[in-house]
Amino acid sequence: MKQRPRFDVISLNFIRQSQPIYRRLLMLLGAAFALMLVTNTGILYMVRQTSAYTEIELKGHQTQIEGWRLISLLTDAETGQRGFMLTARPDYLHVYDNALEQLPGVLERLDGLVADDADLSARLDRIKGLYEHRRSLMIDTVEMTRSGRIGEAVGAIRSGQGKALMDGMRKEVSAMSASIDRRTDAATYAARWAQRMSLILSVVSGVLMVLLGVIGAGLVRRQIHDLLKAQDQLDRINSGLEEEVRVRTADLVRANEEIQRFAYIVSHDLRAPLVNVMGYTSEMEQIAGNVRTLLARLDDEHPGLVDEETRVGVLEDAPEAIGFIRASTSKMDGLIKAILQLSRDGRRDLNPQPLDMEQMLQGLVDAVAHPLSENNGRVVIGALPTITHD
């Protein structure tokens, strides 16, 4: 007969087969997490680099705008200055005054834009120096014109100093703008490279995530297949399990019936000699009573005829021995009745009852009183609690 696999063997085999798959799934999850961490870190770095390059471009464009705004305002101031000198009309000074009023703010913004750039700061310092000279020259010529010294003002302009100062500032602003253009081009290229790398990282990580997902789906599918296979095997076992349970139950019922019959027969066989022992014990009690009566008559009629040992044996030892025999037979009778009752009922429900431990132990001591007395033994029973038993 082919032995069917047991449930615990199937479960153990399934667990052993599942452990490598679980480990692979955990490894895939760990790899996916690590990939996401690396990808996100790389993309975040690229985004920050792009932001930094964009900030460089923006600051460079603002610096260029402010630099050329400086030249434009100085040109406006020159226009107002020359118009006032040629016409002596005060309305030309509005353009002049407006330009001079805005120039300090432009220089202050330029300071903030190039503060962390040594090369541009040096150029801005030279521009400031040229600007201060050009501004002083314009103010002097305007004041000369206001005071009627037109010839001196015209002479100062014809000297070409103002043009030289403006040309120097235009040259420095152009050099500053060219330097910014080179940096902006480099930053633009770097920003585009960072964007491309971010895109490449995103694509590669996406492909790897899809690949890991496909591998994970394959492992899960395999796990489900193994699970279904184990379930099918269990179903095949269960299909024959009910019949096996019925067969074993029938065997147990037959064995139980045989035990009950055996217990019934043994109980009856034991009860027959027990009844004899109990009957003879009653006769011995009657005989002992007759002997005690006879002993009492002998003591009355012939004092001193019966010795002390015989008297103790008849009056004390014999009744005590008969009492022990009766107690033991009563106990055995109770056990036999319990066996008979169990053989008839087959089984019974638990019936909790209180049990006096002192009384129970005293009965056990009484059952072995004879060997105890022969060996000078003594059993002392202390205070014991009452327990619940069946």
Sequence and secondary structure as in RCSB ss.txt:
>XXXX:A:sequence
MKQRPRFDVISLNFIRQSQPIYRRLLMLLGAAFALMLVTNTGILYMVRQTSAYTEIELKGHQTQIEGWRLISLLT
DAETGQRGFMLTARPDYLHVYDNALEQLPGVLERLDGLVADDADLSARLDRIKGLYEHRRSLMIDTVEMTRSGRI
GEAVGAIRSGQGKALMDGMRKEVSAMSASIDRRTDAATYAARWAQRMSLILSVVSGVLMVLLGVIGAGLVRRQIH
DLLKAQDQLDRINSGLEEEVRVRTADLVRANEEIQRFAYIVSHDLRAPLVNVMGYTSEMEQIAGNVRTLLARLDD
EHPGLVDEETRVGVLEDAPEAIGFIRASTSKMDGLIKAILQLSRDGRRDLNPQPLDMEQMLQGLVDAVAHPLSEN
NGRVVIGALPTITHD
>XXXX:A:secstr
      HHHHHHHHHHHHHHHHHHHHHHHHHHHHHHHHHHHHHHHHHHHHHHHHHHHHHHHHHHHHHHHHHHHHH
HHHHHHHHHHHH  TTHHHHHHHHHHHHHHHHHHHHHHHTT HHHHHHHHHHHHHHHHHHHHHHHHHHHHHTT H
HHHHHHHHTTHHHHHHHHHHHHHHHHHHHHHHHHHHHHHHHHHHHHHHHHHHHHHHHHHHHHHHHHHHHHHHHHH
HHHHHHHHHHHHHHHHHHHHHHHHHHHHHHHHHHHHHHHHHHHHHHHHHHHHHHHHHHHHHHHHHHHHHHHHHHH
HSTT S HHHHHIIIIIHHHHHHHHHHHHHHHHHHHHHHHHHHHHS      EEEEHHHHHHHHHHHTHHHHHHT
T         EEEE 
